[in-house]
Amino acid sequence: MKLAVVNVSLLIRQMMGRFRLLWAILLVSLLLSGCVKYDMTVSFNSENSGAIVQKIELGEQMASFSQDRVAAWFKGIEKKAKKINGRIKRLSSQTVLVTIPFSGGPELLTKYNEFFQPDGQETSLSQMGDTVLPNIESKLNLKQLNFFVVQRNQLSYELDLRSLALISSDGQAIVSPGSLLDLHFSLQTPWGAKLPTAGVNSVTPEISDRGRKLLWNLDPGEFNHLEAVFWVPSPVGIGTIAIIAIVLVGFYIKYQSFPWSRSKADVILSERLEAEA
């Protein structure tokens, strides 16, 4: 979410800096139509399967006001997604859907850091005119414990959005960032999730689908802390148990007993009888 939020704020600031004479008209249109809606979902299917899904929707006024810059921004997002085997789908001229698959917790963190890490393009854009890139800090953590057939996950996400307020030249806030940005983070799990004891700056999510989906409404002007604990199945562990069960059933069908109930002499005798037959 870091890259998208930074770019959204940067895009708004650049537009306002370049078209100062239209400031009042632009501000009114943004407040009336909304500016940017950003939804990010981390979805776990199992221990080794999941995806980061992002839906970015620009307000109609913003998308039509600077079409070239918006197109270049979407192109940059597509380039980053393809580098980590992700894909992007244009739902409309102002809406994109980005899907980044991952095959486990370590890969989730690696792809998250690579995708949301600003690159040279964002740095050069921030130096245009009098635009100042806001300092946004985010941190995604995932602690995992494997219990052979299941895996325990504790996900925490910290996102500092206090720098997103639009500031005038005299240091006064022009407008609350919540008026321009609609940000959501959700977590989807196969068996549901539980919330740990709420701490400082913790955001309480909306819970649906019997606990399998948690949705946090982020405050663009505050420090947001999200945390959840959930369990996912382990295909490797479950597959191992299934193989052992099949082998035991086959052994019982052949010898009418299980390995641990047969003495060594019985095994030798059975083998000799089978050989003679």
N, C-alpha and C positions, 0 to 999 in steps of 0.2 A: 504494500500500500504506500510505502514511502515515496517511490518514484512517481506514482500517479498523483499523489497529493502535492508533491513539490512542483511537478509540471503544471498542475491545475492552477496553483497559486501564482506561479511564474507567468503563465499565460494571461491570467487576469491582470496582473501588475503591468505587463508589457503593453497590453491593449490600452489600459488606462493612462500609461505614461505617454504613449504615442498620440493619443487622441484627447488631449486635455480639454479642447473646446467642446467636445461632445460628452464630457464627464457626467453632467447632470442627467442627460438623456439616457446614457448607458447605465448609470446606476439605477434609475427608475425601472428600465427594462429588465435588468438582471433581477431586481427584487420582485418584480411582478411575475416573471416567467420562471424563476429558479435558474441556477447556473450549472452546477455539476452534481450528478448523482453517481456515487461510486459504491459498488457492492463487491466485497471479496469473500469467497467461501473456501474454507479448507475442508475437503471431504475425504474421509477415511473409509475404504471398503473392507480392508483387512490389514494384516501386519505389513504386507508388501504391495499394497495397491491404494492409490489415492490421487487426488488432483487439487490444484489451486485454480479456482475459477473466478475470474474478475469480469464484472459488467460495468462499463463506463458509459454514461449517458450525459451528453452536454445539452444544456438548455438551448432552445431553438434560437434565441436571440444571440447567444454567444457563438454558436456554431455558424450562423450566417454572417456574423460581424467580421470574422477573420478566418475565412475558409482555408486559405493557403497555409496558415500557421496550424490550424487544427489538423489538416491533412498530413502535414509534416510530423506532427506530434504522434498521430496514429501510426504513421510509417515507422517511427522510431520504436514504438511499443511492439509492433510486429517483428521488427528486426531482433529485438532483445528476446522475444518469445521463441523465435525459431532457433536461436543459438542454444537453447536448452530443451530442444525437442517439443516446444509448445506450439500452439496453433491459435490463430486469431480469425474471428468471423465478423464481418461487417453486417450488423443487423439493419442499419440504416445509415444515412449520411452523418448522423451525430451519435450513433451508438455502436460500440464494439463489444465482443465477447472474447475474452482471452482464457484459454485452458492450458494449464501446465501440469502434465502428469508427473507423479513421483512414485518410486517403488520402495518406500520406507522412510523412517524418520530422518536418518542422516541425509538422504537425498532431498527431502523436503527442505531442510535447513540450507543445504548447499544451493539449491535452485532459487530459494527465496532470496538469499543474500546476493546471488548473481543477478537476478532480475531487477531487484529493487535498489541495487547499488547505482548511484548516479555515475554517468560516464562523462567523457570529454565534451559531448554535445551539450549536455545540460549546463556544464561549467561555462562554455563559450556563450550560450544564450543568456546566462545570468549577468554577463558583462556588457550587454547591449544597453545603451542609454544609461539611465539612472536606476535601472532595476536592481534590486537586492534580493538574492536568493534566501528565502527563510530557512532558519536552522531547525530542521525537523529530525528528531531522533526516534528510531524504532528498534525494537529488539524482540525477536521471536525465539523462544526456548521450548524444547521438547525433551522431557525425561522419560525414558522407557525402561521397563522391567519385564523380562520374558519369563513366563511360567509354562513353557513348553507348548501347551495347546492354546493359551491366551497370552495377550500382552497388555500390560498396564501402561497408560500414557498420561502424562501430566503436561498439558500445554499452557504456556503463559505468553502473553503478548503485551508489550508496552509501547505506546505510541504517544509522543509528546507533540501536540498540535497547538500549543499556546502561541506559536509565532505566526499563525496564519491570518491574524487580523490585518486588514488593510490599513496602513498607517499613512497619515498625511505628512507633509514636509515639516510641520511643527511638532510631530511626535504624537499627535492625537489620533485615536482610533476613528476611522472614517465610517466603518460599518462592521457589524459582528460577522465573523466568518461563517457562523451558523446560517446566515441568510443566503450565503452563496454556495455552500457545500453541504451535501447530504451524504454522509458516510456511514457505511454499515460493514460489519464483520460477522461472519457466521461460521459455525462449526457443525459438520454433519458426521455422525458416527453410526455404525451398524447396530449397537446395543444401547445407545443412550449415554449421556454424560451426567456427572454430578459436579456441583460447585463447591469449592473449598470455602473455608471461613473468609468472609469478605474483609479485605484490608483497606488501607488508605488508597484513595483514588480508584477503587474497584468499581467497575461498571456492571450493573446487574442486567443479564440478558433476558430476552423473551424466549420462553421454552415452548416447543411444539413437537408434534409427531412423537408423543410419549417419551420426550426427553432426547430423541435422536437428533433434533436440530436446535441449536442455540443461536440466537441473533442478538448482537450487541449494536445499539445505536450510539455511534461515537460522537463526542462533542468536539467540534473543530477548534474550540478555543481553550481546551483543557488538556491535562495529562490523563491519558486513558490506560487503565490496567485491566486486562482480561485474563481469566484463568479458568481451566476446567480439567476434570479427571475423567478418563473414559477407558474402556477395555475394548480390544478388537481381537478377532480370532486369528490364530496362527496356522496358515495352510500347511506349513511344513510339519508342525507337530501333529495336527489332525491327520495328515496323510500318513505319517509314520505309524500312528496308532491303528489306522485302517489297514495298513499292510500287515502289521503284526496279527491283527484279528483274522485276516484272510488266511494267513499261514497256519494259524492255530486251528481254524475250522477245517482246512484241508488235511492237517495232520490227524485231527480227530476222526474225520471221515475215513481215512486210510487205516488207522490203527485202533480205532474205537476207544481211544484214551488220549489224554494230553501228555506232553513230554515229561512233565514233572511227576506224573503218576506211574510211569513205567520204569522198572529196574533195568539195569544193564543186561542182565541175563535174559529178560523178556525180549529186549530189542534184538539180541543176537539170535535167539530162537526163532523169532518172527522172520528175520532176514534169511535164515537157513531154510525155513519152510517155504518161503517165497521163491528162493533159488531152486529148490528141488521141484517145486511145482512148475 
